[in-house]
Amino acid sequence: MKMEKKVGVGLIGSQFISSIHADALSRVADCEILAVMSPTKGHAKDFAKKFNIPHYFTNLELMLAKPEIDMVVIGAPNYLHCEITLKIAKAGKHIVVEKPFCMNLQEADLMISACKKAKVKLMYAEELCFSPKYVRLKGLLDKGVLGKPVLFKQSEKHDGPHADHFWDVERSGGGVTMDMGCHAVQFFRWLHPGVAIKSVYAHMTTSVHAHKTKGDDNAIVILEFEDGVTAIMEESWTKLGGMDDRAEIHGSQGVAYADLLQGNSIQTYSQKGVDYAVEKAGNTIGWSFTMYEESWNYGFPQEFEHFVDCVKNDKVPLVTGEDGKAVLEVIFAAYASAGSGKKVTLPFKTNVDKPYKLWKEEKH
């Protein structure tokens, strides 16, 4: 049923990703951010003041009790996604879950089931499916400009995450593959819809940050689709000089390269370094690529405009909870492959609660 009023939004979280969510939602005409919640004293109040949000809470249940909130965006650490989703679904609100979807496949099933039972939309926040440059790249493939797909590549690299919980595998579930590899998996699934991934082969190392994490800080993962198309993803927390995000499509009649930042960035040399959102994940002293219109280039406003439209006009989301679970299954298979040194076939089932254990415990 179509909603006549603007979609009322509540945010969970007050740090890096929630700032991106707030910025993106501020550009969407059909919604208004009504509240923010953070359990840390003072954080929600400061965040609300910064983004001109009328209400702030340290208690989730109190925020969910507000009837004017229609959609809640989860920007909390990975290990809290499932618990929070179940509470929001019970309150009858639509949900946007930031990546990665949750900690394991059992949690994914609980989240999907709860949202179906509550008849609320469960949307998975994968912004690469909305990034203008990558949308254009997919358009070349869809129009047949490149012929039949043969090989996909996508890489995302910087020198490490911005929040402590990403370094703690008990709270994050894994390292760089869990953190950033989920982008590549859904990106490949979006490029090649309707074709299942049949196998995963991965190599992972902790090359630089062993003093900070038990997780992987470098990974190369090879996926094989049922029709023979190959996809290669490269993920790194060890690359200096700021963010690097690029993709390639190799087809039977052409090839296309897309660098998400260069071309939408300003090559910069600075002895002080550049301070802005994405570059908080990288050392920018010296040469780096200074973003402008960062949120738009990454597709966050387009993503949230779509999610708001889905809630307001009762449409099916481009990226759903089922997509989030499918991505997580590939991530688990990748950690299992890195641990065993063997190709892992899908579907992949496991009762392991955190993917890094399939790598560390299998190796040792």
HUZI-V271125 format. One record per pair of residues at least 4 apart in sequence whose C-alpha atoms are under 6 Angstrom apart, sorted by the first residue. I is the first residue (numbers start at 0). J is the second residue. D is the distance in whole Angstrom. If there is no record, write none. Layout:
BEGIN
((I	J	D) (I	J	D))
END
This chain:
BEGIN
((0	313	6) (1	311	6) (1	312	4) (1	313	6) (2	311	5) (5	29	5) (5	30	5) (6	30	4) (6	69	6) (7	30	6) (7	31	5) (7	67	6) (7	68	4) (7	69	5) (8	32	5) (8	33	6) (8	68	5) (8	70	5) (8	71	6) (9	33	6) (9	34	5) (9	35	6) (9	71	5) (10	35	5) (10	71	6) (10	72	5) (11	35	6) (11	36	5) (11	73	5) (11	74	5) (12	17	6) (12	37	5) (12	74	5) (12	75	5) (13	17	5) (17	74	6) (23	299	5) (23	300	4) (27	304	5) (33	52	6) (33	53	6) (34	52	6) (34	54	5) (34	55	5) (35	55	5) (36	43	6) (36	55	6) (36	56	5) (36	57	5) (37	43	5) (37	57	5) (38	57	4) (43	47	6) (43	55	6) (44	55	6) (47	51	6) (47	52	5) (69	92	5) (70	92	5) (70	93	4) (70	94	6) (71	94	5) (72	94	6) (72	95	5) (73	96	5) (73	97	6) (74	97	6) (77	101	6) (77	171	5) (78	102	6) (78	170	5) (80	84	6) (80	101	6) (81	106	6) (87	92	6) (88	92	6) (88	114	5) (88	117	6) (93	119	5) (93	120	5) (94	121	5) (95	122	5) (95	123	6) (96	123	5) (96	124	6) (97	124	5) (100	323	5) (102	172	6) (102	353	6) (103	352	6) (107	324	6) (108	112	6) (114	118	6) (114	119	5) (121	319	6) (121	320	5) (122	318	6) (122	319	4) (122	320	6) (123	318	5) (123	319	5) (123	320	6) (123	323	6) (126	298	5) (126	299	6) (129	298	5) (129	301	6) (129	302	6) (130	134	6) (130	296	6) (130	297	5) (130	298	4) (139	144	5) (140	144	6) (140	145	6) (145	250	5) (145	252	5) (145	253	4) (146	250	5) (146	251	5) (146	252	5) (147	250	5) (147	251	5) (148	250	4) (149	228	5) (149	249	6) (149	250	5) (150	228	6) (150	229	5) (150	230	6) (150	249	5) (151	230	4) (151	247	6) (151	248	5) (152	230	6) (152	231	5) (152	232	6) (152	246	5) (152	247	5) (153	183	6) (153	232	5) (153	245	6) (153	246	4) (154	232	6) (154	233	5) (154	234	6) (154	244	6) (154	245	6) (155	234	5) (155	243	6) (155	244	5) (156	234	6) (156	235	5) (156	238	6) (156	242	6) (156	243	5) (157	236	5) (157	238	5) (157	241	6) (157	242	5) (157	281	6) (158	236	4) (158	237	4) (158	238	5) (158	239	5) (158	281	5) (159	236	4) (159	280	6) (160	280	6) (161	280	5) (165	171	5) (166	212	5) (168	172	5) (168	173	5) (172	353	5) (172	354	6) (173	177	5) (173	214	5) (173	354	6) (173	355	5) (174	214	4) (174	215	5) (175	179	6) (175	215	6) (175	216	5) (176	180	4) (184	326	6) (185	189	6) (188	192	6) (195	224	6) (195	225	6) (196	223	6) (196	224	4) (196	225	6) (197	223	6) (197	224	5) (197	225	5) (197	344	6) (197	345	5) (198	222	6) (198	223	5) (198	343	5) (198	344	4) (198	345	6) (199	221	6) (199	222	5) (199	333	6) (199	342	6) (199	343	5) (200	220	6) (200	221	5) (200	336	5) (200	342	5) (201	219	6) (201	220	4) (201	333	5) (201	336	5) (201	337	5) (202	218	6) (202	219	5) (202	337	5) (203	215	6) (203	217	6) (203	218	4) (203	337	6) (204	215	5) (204	217	5) (205	209	6) (205	215	5) (205	216	5) (216	235	6) (216	236	5) (217	234	6) (217	235	4) (218	233	6) (218	234	5) (219	232	6) (219	233	5) (220	231	6) (220	232	5) (221	230	6) (221	231	5) (222	229	6) (222	230	5) (223	229	5) (224	228	5) (240	282	5) (240	283	5) (240	287	5) (241	278	6) (241	281	4) (241	282	6) (241	283	6) (241	287	6) (244	259	6) (245	257	6) (245	258	4) (245	259	6) (246	257	5) (247	255	6) (247	256	5) (248	254	6) (248	255	5) (249	254	4) (250	254	6) (260	264	5) (264	288	6) (264	289	5) (264	290	5) (265	288	5) (265	289	5) (266	287	6) (266	288	5) (267	286	5) (267	287	5) (267	288	6) (268	285	5) (268	286	4) (269	284	5) (269	285	5) (270	284	5) (270	285	6) (271	284	6) (272	283	5) (272	284	4) (273	283	6) (283	287	6) (294	299	6) (295	300	6) (298	302	6) (300	304	6) (303	307	6) (307	311	6) (308	312	6) (309	313	5) (309	314	4) (331	354	5) (334	357	6) (334	358	5) (335	357	5) (335	358	6) (336	340	5) (336	341	5) (336	342	6) (336	343	6) (337	358	6) (338	358	4) (338	361	5) (338	362	5) (356	360	5) (357	361	6))
END
